[in-house]
Amino acid sequence: MERNYHTQMEAARKNIITPEIKAVAEKEHRTEEFIRSRVAEGKIVIPANVGHTCLVPNGIGSELSTKINVNLGVSRDCKDYAVEMEKVLSAVKLGAESIMDLSSHGNTQPFRQKLCRECPAMIGTVPVYDSVIHYQRDLGTLSARDFIDVVRLHAQDGVDFVTLHCGITRKTIDQIRAGGRAMNIVSRGGSLVFAWMSMTGEENPFYEYYDEILEICREYDVTISLGDACRPGCLADATDGVQLEELLRLGELTRRAWDRDVQVMVEGPGHVPLDQIAANMKVQQTICKGAPFYVLGPLVTDIAPGYDHITAAIGGAIAAANGAAFLCYVTPAEHLALPNVDDVREGIIASKIAAHAADIAKKIPGAMQKDLGMAKARRALDWDAQWQYALDPERARAIRESRLPEDDHSDTCSMCGKFCAVRSMNKALAGEVIDIL
């Protein structure tokens, strides 16, 4: 059936229940009207490029279950696309709702197209990364038109959302050069836009030609993820003037996108002290009028390389509980290396824990039921049922089976054996003898 709308937002504003809205409503245990009304307002986005036909739709918004994004892609030093596809399959199996292809070497288009043909998760990209690679020219030789054409190329390939660093301008150059920041700009895309403006003397093309970008996104129903080029890269830079001024500009760009029925989410920090996370979430919600917030972490300390999946999970749980809708995973390899398959797994599970903990705090429908199911399975000492509720059943089962009790006590573990409190309580309440020795 031919669509009589361009984007999910346009459909929602016309009171049309799209197949994607219907699917999200069923998954989220919400009514179709609830999802439709929030999409119409911009408070929920359903990234769903018209060309991504194998997509399993997901909604992103603070009133829905918190979603997880996984970054991957080849680099000059790690260029095996087969390994990247293994990461994709692992991520989807572990429940990641989104894959961002951040490839920065070689011919990137075939892998991007393969993802959009075969991967059921949402697919995101950062076109500015691909511009140098696509044209095989140094950054300073590219024109504003070159950047815009790559945005269109990614939309044609089927990606569901694009991160665009539209919020920095030539004024930002003066702010950064004036000093005051410990880490300057740590966003890779933001640094490329900053460098291009510095070399050419021109305005940020993603800001200057934003209206043309909106038309591209409207044509293919690509969601814009407004990149935070000035996100803090260390605790010392958190919530500073540079970050907040960019956020104000992102609020303006959000409203301009909504005027064209283009879906928008807004990216946020970054490295943020524990006591500033909630305030950052509330400020974004106010400035961007409830547009879904997509955060990296936030990482709550700078001194845990090798364990940044944990620092990010701590911050992510607090962020999501206070309104963030979408968590970008962080792996143990953050700041150190391209993550391998094991790093990806560790990062996803850490982020899933954070997301689920936040969903319980927000009373998202269905969230607490999983924990109640686990409690009942543990009370019954039903190990098979426990695997069904576990976020990572394979690891949980492997740990138990590698350290079973010496005696044949299948109902206990090797930590407590017959001293198991659950076993003792079950027997006591049943009027049975509690045999320990």
ChimeraX attribute file (.defattr): number of C-alpha atoms within 10 A of each C-alpha:
attribute: neighborCount
match mode: 1-to-1
recipient: residues
	/A:1	3
	/A:2	4
	/A:3	9
	/A:4	10
	/A:5	18
	/A:6	17
	/A:7	27
	/A:8	30
	/A:9	29
	/A:10	21
	/A:11	20
	/A:12	23
	/A:13	18
	/A:14	13
	/A:15	13
	/A:16	16
	/A:17	18
	/A:18	17
	/A:19	11
	/A:20	20
	/A:21	26
	/A:22	17
	/A:23	17
	/A:24	23
	/A:25	20
	/A:26	13
	/A:27	15
	/A:28	18
	/A:29	12
	/A:30	14
	/A:31	13
	/A:32	17
	/A:33	16
	/A:34	11
	/A:35	29
	/A:36	27
	/A:37	17
	/A:38	19
	/A:39	25
	/A:40	21
	/A:41	19
	/A:42	27
	/A:43	25
	/A:44	27
	/A:45	26
	/A:46	27
	/A:47	31
	/A:48	27
	/A:49	27
	/A:50	19
	/A:51	18
	/A:52	26
	/A:53	14
	/A:54	14
	/A:55	21
	/A:56	15
	/A:57	19
	/A:58	25
	/A:59	29
	/A:60	26
	/A:61	27
	/A:62	25
	/A:63	21
	/A:64	24
	/A:65	26
	/A:66	28
	/A:67	25
	/A:68	24
	/A:69	26
	/A:70	26
	/A:71	21
	/A:72	19
	/A:73	25
	/A:74	21
	/A:75	15
	/A:76	10
	/A:77	9
	/A:78	16
	/A:79	15
	/A:80	12
	/A:81	15
	/A:82	11
	/A:83	15
	/A:84	21
	/A:85	18
	/A:86	12
	/A:87	24
	/A:88	26
	/A:89	13
	/A:90	17
	/A:91	25
	/A:92	17
	/A:93	10
	/A:94	16
	/A:95	17
	/A:96	22
	/A:97	23
	/A:98	27
	/A:99	26
	/A:100	25
	/A:101	22
	/A:102	19
	/A:103	26
	/A:104	18
	/A:105	19
	/A:106	14
	/A:107	13
	/A:108	18
	/A:109	15
	/A:110	10
	/A:111	18
	/A:112	22
	/A:113	17
	/A:114	13
	/A:115	24
	/A:116	24
	/A:117	16
	/A:118	12
	/A:119	21
	/A:120	18
	/A:121	26
	/A:122	27
	/A:123	26
	/A:124	28
	/A:125	24
	/A:126	23
	/A:127	24
	/A:128	25
	/A:129	19
	/A:130	23
	/A:131	21
	/A:132	21
	/A:133	17
	/A:134	18
	/A:135	14
	/A:136	13
	/A:137	11
	/A:138	10
	/A:139	18
	/A:140	14
	/A:141	13
	/A:142	16
	/A:143	13
	/A:144	16
	/A:145	11
	/A:146	16
	/A:147	20
	/A:148	20
	/A:149	15
	/A:150	20
	/A:151	26
	/A:152	18
	/A:153	15
	/A:154	22
	/A:155	27
	/A:156	19
	/A:157	21
	/A:158	26
	/A:159	30
	/A:160	30
	/A:161	29
	/A:162	25
	/A:163	22
	/A:164	25
	/A:165	30
	/A:166	24
	/A:167	24
	/A:168	27
	/A:169	21
	/A:170	14
	/A:171	9
	/A:172	18
	/A:173	14
	/A:174	10
	/A:175	14
	/A:176	16
	/A:177	10
	/A:178	9
	/A:179	10
	/A:180	14
	/A:181	18
	/A:182	12
	/A:183	14
	/A:184	19
	/A:185	21
	/A:186	16
	/A:187	18
	/A:188	13
	/A:189	20
	/A:190	22
	/A:191	16
	/A:192	19
	/A:193	25
	/A:194	22
	/A:195	15
	/A:196	21
	/A:197	19
	/A:198	15
	/A:199	12
	/A:200	13
	/A:201	10
	/A:202	14
	/A:203	19
	/A:204	21
	/A:205	21
	/A:206	22
	/A:207	17
	/A:208	14
	/A:209	15
	/A:210	18
	/A:211	15
	/A:212	12
	/A:213	21
	/A:214	22
	/A:215	17
	/A:216	20
	/A:217	28
	/A:218	25
	/A:219	18
	/A:220	23
	/A:221	30
	/A:222	33
	/A:223	28
	/A:224	25
	/A:225	25
	/A:226	25
	/A:227	26
	/A:228	29
	/A:229	29
	/A:230	30
	/A:231	29
	/A:232	27
	/A:233	22
	/A:234	22
	/A:235	19
	/A:236	16
	/A:237	22
	/A:238	23
	/A:239	20
	/A:240	14
	/A:241	13
	/A:242	22
	/A:243	20
	/A:244	18
	/A:245	15
	/A:246	22
	/A:247	27
	/A:248	16
	/A:249	17
	/A:250	25
	/A:251	21
	/A:252	14
	/A:253	21
	/A:254	24
	/A:255	17
	/A:256	16
	/A:257	22
	/A:258	18
	/A:259	11
	/A:260	16
	/A:261	26
	/A:262	28
	/A:263	33
	/A:264	30
	/A:265	29
	/A:266	27
	/A:267	27
	/A:268	26
	/A:269	26
	/A:270	25
	/A:271	26
	/A:272	26
	/A:273	18
	/A:274	16
	/A:275	11
	/A:276	14
	/A:277	23
	/A:278	17
	/A:279	13
	/A:280	20
	/A:281	21
	/A:282	16
	/A:283	14
	/A:284	24
	/A:285	21
	/A:286	11
	/A:287	17
	/A:288	25
	/A:289	15
	/A:290	21
	/A:291	30
	/A:292	28
	/A:293	28
	/A:294	28
	/A:295	27
	/A:296	22
	/A:297	31
	/A:298	29
	/A:299	28
	/A:300	25
	/A:301	18
	/A:302	15
	/A:303	10
	/A:304	15
	/A:305	15
	/A:306	15
	/A:307	16
	/A:308	25
	/A:309	27
	/A:310	22
	/A:311	23
	/A:312	31
	/A:313	29
	/A:314	21
	/A:315	28
	/A:316	35
	/A:317	26
	/A:318	24
	/A:319	32
	/A:320	31
	/A:321	24
	/A:322	20
	/A:323	24
	/A:324	33
	/A:325	31
	/A:326	31
	/A:327	31
	/A:328	24
	/A:329	29
	/A:330	31
	/A:331	32
	/A:332	25
	/A:333	20
	/A:334	18
	/A:335	12
	/A:336	10
	/A:337	12
	/A:338	18
	/A:339	22
	/A:340	17
	/A:341	17
	/A:342	14
	/A:343	18
	/A:344	25
	/A:345	19
	/A:346	20
	/A:347	27
	/A:348	28
	/A:349	22
	/A:350	24
	/A:351	31
	/A:352	25
	/A:353	16
	/A:354	27
	/A:355	27
	/A:356	23
	/A:357	21
	/A:358	25
	/A:359	24
	/A:360	18
	/A:361	16
	/A:362	19
	/A:363	15
	/A:364	18
	/A:365	15
	/A:366	14
	/A:367	17
	/A:368	15
	/A:369	12
	/A:370	15
	/A:371	15
	/A:372	12
	/A:373	15
	/A:374	19
	/A:375	14
	/A:376	13
	/A:377	18
	/A:378	16
	/A:379	14
	/A:380	15
	/A:381	18
	/A:382	15
	/A:383	17
	/A:384	11
	/A:385	15
	/A:386	20
	/A:387	17
	/A:388	14
	/A:389	17
	/A:390	15
	/A:391	18
	/A:392	15
	/A:393	15
	/A:394	10
	/A:395	12
	/A:396	14
	/A:397	15
	/A:398	10
	/A:399	11
	/A:400	13
	/A:401	11
	/A:402	8
	/A:403	11
	/A:404	16
	/A:405	18
	/A:406	9
	/A:407	9
	/A:408	9
	/A:409	12
	/A:410	13
	/A:411	16
	/A:412	20
	/A:413	18
	/A:414	15
	/A:415	11
	/A:416	11
	/A:417	19
	/A:418	20
	/A:419	15
	/A:420	15
	/A:421	13
	/A:422	16
	/A:423	19
	/A:424	17
	/A:425	14
	/A:426	15
	/A:427	14
	/A:428	12
	/A:429	8
	/A:430	9
	/A:431	9
	/A:432	11
	/A:433	9
	/A:434	14
	/A:435	9
	/A:436	9
	/A:437	5
